[in-house]
Amino acid sequence: MKKLLPMLTLLTFTFSLAGCGGGGGGGTTAAIGVTIAPHSISLLTNAPQTFTTTVTNSTNTAVTFTILEVGGGTITADGHYTAPAAVGTFHVRASSVADPTKSDTATVTVTAPVVTVSVTPTPVTLIYGATQTFTATVTGSANTSVLWSVTEDGTHSWITSGGLFTAPSVAGTYHVVATSVADNTKTAT
């Protein structure tokens, strides 16, 4: 029994040290986390978007924003992003100022606006020599200008650049066409 007692004391002491956690200062610190929102978004070219961030496990909640691709738009220090004029997929990263190795990245898909053209009024009935002013509406482009033409007139003499149509002396059906200057594949008749 005398030989067993020193052995038990040694085992108890060893278990006591293992349970202390090394005597180092009481626990682990949680890692800093960064979250950016929205995490994924689609925007039109040149469109604005504000990103927000959340930083956890740090009293310093400041972040630094960067755009990972050259030509991927612009972003201010407070998260106001402007998409580029080019289409593509771009990435906005928010990195913790307290620990720059901690970050989150948002994906931005930039698409071109779809240009549409409409003409009013339609249809119109006119007698020889009568005039009608047509109005074109262009959406999806900052450039709302149109070129006017008449399908049945190769000289475009029956319509002005302002959309004023003069009925010709020959009876028939005529088609007034507005073509978008921004995208000449988009027309309305």
Phi, psi and chi 1 to 4 in degrees:
 res  aa     phi    psi   chi1   chi2   chi3   chi4
   1 MET       -  -33.8 -177.5   79.6  174.5      -
   2 LYS   -64.4  -35.2  -73.9 -174.9 -179.4 -174.4
   3 LYS   -75.0  -28.8  -72.3 -173.3  179.6 -174.4
   4 LEU   -75.2  -34.5 -174.4   56.8      -      -
   5 LEU   -61.9  -47.4 -172.2   56.9      -      -
   6 PRO   -63.0  -32.2  -21.7   28.7      -      -
   7 MET   -67.5  -42.9 -180.0   64.3   97.2      -
   8 LEU   -64.8  -39.9  -73.7  175.3      -      -
   9 THR   -62.0  -42.9  -55.6      -      -      -
  10 LEU   -63.7  -42.6 -178.8   60.6      -      -
  11 LEU   -65.1  -41.5  -72.6  174.7      -      -
  12 THR   -63.4  -43.4  -56.5      -      -      -
  13 PHE   -63.2  -41.2  179.5   70.0      -      -
  14 THR   -64.2  -43.0  -55.6      -      -      -
  15 PHE   -67.4  -34.1  -72.4  124.4      -      -
  16 SER   -65.2  -41.1  -64.3      -      -      -
  17 LEU   -66.8  -39.2  -78.9  178.4      -      -
  18 ALA   -65.6  -31.3      -      -      -      -
  19 GLY   -79.5  -12.8      -      -      -      -
  20 CYS   -75.1  -22.0  -76.7      -      -      -
  21 GLY    81.3   17.9      -      -      -      -
  22 GLY    88.8   -2.2      -      -      -      -
  23 GLY    68.8   20.7      -      -      -      -
  24 GLY   -88.5   -8.0      -      -      -      -
  25 GLY   132.8    9.2      -      -      -      -
  26 GLY    88.8   53.9      -      -      -      -
  27 GLY   113.6  174.4      -      -      -      -
  28 THR  -105.7  154.3   59.3      -      -      -
  29 THR   -94.9  135.5  -56.5      -      -      -
  30 ALA   -69.9  144.8      -      -      -      -
  31 ALA   -72.1  147.0      -      -      -      -
  32 ILE   -68.3  139.5  -67.4  174.7      -      -
  33 GLY  -123.4  145.0      -      -      -      -
  34 VAL  -127.2  134.6  178.0      -      -      -
  35 THR  -130.7  133.3  -55.0      -      -      -
  36 ILE  -111.8  142.8 -170.7  169.2      -      -
  37 ALA  -139.1  141.2      -      -      -      -
  38 PRO   -69.9  154.0   25.0  -30.8      -      -
  39 HIS   -82.8  -28.0 -152.1  -99.6      -      -
  40 SER  -147.4  132.6  179.6      -      -      -
  41 ILE  -151.1  150.9 -170.5  164.3      -      -
  42 SER  -111.6  132.4  -68.8      -      -      -
  43 LEU  -131.8  155.9  -63.9  172.8      -      -
  44 LEU   -81.1  160.1  -66.1  176.8      -      -
  45 THR   -54.6  141.2   54.3      -      -      -
  46 ASN    64.2   10.5  -59.2  -52.4      -      -
  47 ALA   -80.8  148.9      -      -      -      -
  48 PRO   -90.5  157.9   32.7  -35.3      -      -
  49 GLN  -158.3  135.6  172.4   65.7   43.4      -
  50 THR  -103.0  127.3  -60.3      -      -      -
  51 PHE   -98.5  141.8  -73.4   96.6      -      -
  52 THR  -116.4  155.6   58.8      -      -      -
  53 THR  -133.5  155.9   57.5      -      -      -
  54 THR  -129.2  128.8  -56.8      -      -      -
  55 VAL  -115.2  125.2  177.2      -      -      -
  56 THR  -109.2  156.0   56.0      -      -      -
  57 ASN    63.3   31.0  -59.8  -40.3      -      -
  58 SER  -152.8  140.8  176.7      -      -      -
  59 THR   -76.3  -21.1   56.2      -      -      -
  60 ASN   -92.2  104.1 -176.6   -8.0      -      -
  61 THR   -98.3   11.7   59.1      -      -      -
  62 ALA   -72.9  147.6      -      -      -      -
  63 VAL  -131.1  161.5  -62.8      -      -      -
  64 THR  -114.1  127.7  -58.2      -      -      -
  65 PHE   -95.8  139.7  -71.2  101.1      -      -
  66 THR  -140.7  151.4   53.6      -      -      -
  67 ILE  -105.3  125.1  -60.5  168.8      -      -
  68 LEU   -73.3  -27.4  -59.0 -176.0      -      -
  69 GLU  -103.1  140.0  -65.2   81.6   11.7      -
  70 VAL   -64.7  133.3  173.3      -      -      -
  71 GLY    77.5   16.3      -      -      -      -
  72 GLY   -88.3   17.6      -      -      -      -
  73 GLY   107.7 -166.9      -      -      -      -
  74 THR  -132.0  154.8   60.0      -      -      -
  75 ILE  -145.7  139.8 -166.6  160.1      -      -
  76 THR   -89.6  171.0   63.7      -      -      -
  77 ALA   -63.1  -24.1      -      -      -      -
  78 ASP   -99.9   16.0   55.5   -8.7      -      -
  79 GLY    90.7   12.1      -      -      -      -
  80 HIS   -85.3  110.3  -64.0  -69.8      -      -
  81 TYR  -102.0  143.7  173.4   78.9      -      -
  82 THR  -125.4  123.3  -58.5      -      -      -
  83 ALA   -65.7  152.6      -      -      -      -
  84 PRO   -75.2  171.0   29.8  -35.9      -      -
  85 ALA   -76.1  -15.3      -      -      -      -
  86 ALA   -92.6  148.4      -      -      -      -
  87 VAL   -84.2  154.8  -61.3      -      -      -
  88 GLY   154.4 -175.0      -      -      -      -
  89 THR  -112.3  128.6  -59.3      -      -      -
  90 PHE  -130.0  163.5  -54.6   97.1      -      -
  91 HIS  -131.0  129.8  -60.0   89.9      -      -
  92 VAL  -108.3  122.6  175.3      -      -      -
  93 ARG  -108.9  136.1  176.7  171.9  -70.8  156.0
  94 ALA  -112.7  119.7      -      -      -      -
  95 SER  -114.3  137.8  -59.5      -      -      -
  96 SER   -63.4  134.5  168.6      -      -      -
  97 VAL   -71.3  -36.3  169.9      -      -      -
  98 ALA   -65.9  -36.1      -      -      -      -
  99 ASP  -145.8   91.0 -178.1   -5.3      -      -
 100 PRO   -58.9  -13.3  -23.8   33.8      -      -
 101 THR   -77.8  -10.0   66.0      -      -      -
 102 LYS  -101.5  121.8  -54.5  -58.6 -178.3 -170.3
 103 SER  -154.3  170.5   64.8      -      -      -
 104 ASP  -141.4  151.8 -166.8   18.2      -      -
 105 THR  -127.7  134.6  -56.8      -      -      -
 106 ALA  -102.7  144.5      -      -      -      -
 107 THR  -101.6  128.3  -58.6      -      -      -
 108 VAL  -118.1  119.0 -179.3      -      -      -
 109 THR  -100.4  118.7  -56.2      -      -      -
 110 VAL  -105.7  125.7  178.6      -      -      -
 111 THR  -121.5  157.5   58.9      -      -      -
 112 ALA   -80.1  143.7      -      -      -      -
 113 PRO   -67.2  151.0   20.6  -26.8      -      -
 114 VAL   -89.5  118.2  176.5      -      -      -
 115 VAL   -82.2  131.8  175.6      -      -      -
 116 THR  -129.0  151.5   61.7      -      -      -
 117 VAL  -129.7  138.3 -178.8      -      -      -
 118 SER  -134.8  153.5   62.2      -      -      -
 119 VAL  -126.0  138.3  172.5      -      -      -
 120 THR  -134.2  152.5   55.2      -      -      -
 121 PRO   -79.6  165.4   30.4  -32.8      -      -
 122 THR  -156.7  137.8 -174.6      -      -      -
 123 PRO   -79.3  170.2   31.1  -33.8      -      -
 124 VAL  -134.7  139.4  175.6      -      -      -
 125 THR  -114.8  126.5  -58.3      -      -      -
 126 LEU  -131.3  155.8  -60.3  172.5      -      -
 127 ILE   -98.2  165.0   60.9  169.8      -      -
 128 TYR   -50.0  131.1  165.3   71.1      -      -
 129 GLY    83.6  -11.8      -      -      -      -
 130 ALA   -72.0  157.5      -      -      -      -
 131 THR  -121.2  156.6   60.1      -      -      -
 132 GLN  -146.8  129.0  172.9   67.2   53.8      -
 133 THR   -91.7  124.6  -59.8      -      -      -
 134 PHE   -98.9  149.6  -71.0   91.9      -      -
 135 THR  -120.8  133.4  -56.6      -      -      -
 136 ALA  -110.2  140.0      -      -      -      -
 137 THR  -118.5  124.5  -56.5      -      -      -
 138 VAL  -112.3  126.7  177.3      -      -      -
 139 THR  -118.1  157.1   59.5      -      -      -
 140 GLY    87.1    8.6      -      -      -      -
 141 SER  -150.1  145.3  174.1      -      -      -
 142 ALA   -70.0  -27.4      -      -      -      -
 143 ASN   -89.4  106.8 -175.9   -9.7      -      -
 144 THR   -99.6   13.3   58.8      -      -      -
 145 SER   -73.6  149.5  -58.9      -      -      -
 146 VAL  -132.2  158.5  -63.6      -      -      -
 147 LEU  -106.1  131.1  -63.3  175.1      -      -
 148 TRP   -97.2  144.1  -69.3  100.5      -      -
 149 SER  -153.2  166.1   61.2      -      -      -
 150 VAL  -121.3  123.7  177.2      -      -      -
 151 THR   -55.3  -39.6  -57.5      -      -      -
 152 GLU   -85.4    4.8  -66.5   75.1   16.9      -
 153 ASP  -127.1  108.7  174.3   29.3      -      -
 154 GLY   -69.5  -17.2      -      -      -      -
 155 THR   -98.8   -9.6   64.8      -      -      -
 156 HIS    61.7   24.0  -51.6  -65.3      -      -
 157 SER   -76.8  -12.0   60.0      -      -      -
 158 TRP   -90.4   -7.1  -62.7  -26.6      -      -
 159 ILE  -138.9  141.2 -165.5  158.9      -      -
 160 THR   -91.0  171.4   66.9      -      -      -
 161 SER   -66.9  -16.5   61.0      -      -      -
 162 GLY   -92.6    1.7      -      -      -      -
 163 GLY    90.3   14.9      -      -      -      -
 164 LEU   -87.5  114.6  178.6   63.8      -      -
 165 PHE  -100.0  135.3  175.4   79.1      -      -
 166 THR  -113.9  124.0  -57.6      -      -      -
 167 ALA   -64.8  132.8      -      -      -      -
 168 PRO   -75.4  171.5   25.0  -29.9      -      -
 169 SER   -78.9  -11.2   59.7      -      -      -
 170 VAL  -100.8  125.1  177.7      -      -      -
 171 ALA   -65.1  146.4      -      -      -      -
 172 GLY   163.4 -176.7      -      -      -      -
 173 THR  -103.2  127.8  -59.6      -      -      -
 174 TYR  -122.4  147.4  -62.7   89.1      -      -
 175 HIS  -117.2  113.3  -60.7   91.0      -      -
 176 VAL   -86.2  129.4  172.9      -      -      -
 177 VAL  -120.9  131.5  179.8      -      -      -
 178 ALA  -108.3  125.4      -      -      -      -
 179 THR  -114.3  127.6  -58.2      -      -      -
 180 SER   -63.7  132.1  168.1      -      -      -
 181 VAL   -71.7  -34.7  171.1      -      -      -
 182 ALA   -67.7  -35.8      -      -      -      -
 183 ASP  -145.7   95.9 -179.0   -7.9      -      -
 184 ASN   -70.0    0.9   65.5    6.1      -      -
 185 THR   -86.8   -6.4   66.4      -      -      -
 186 LYS  -105.8  119.7  -55.3  -60.7 -178.9 -176.9
 187 THR  -137.4  165.5   63.4      -      -      -
 188 ALA  -140.6  144.8      -      -      -      -
 189 THR  -122.7      -  -55.9      -      -      -
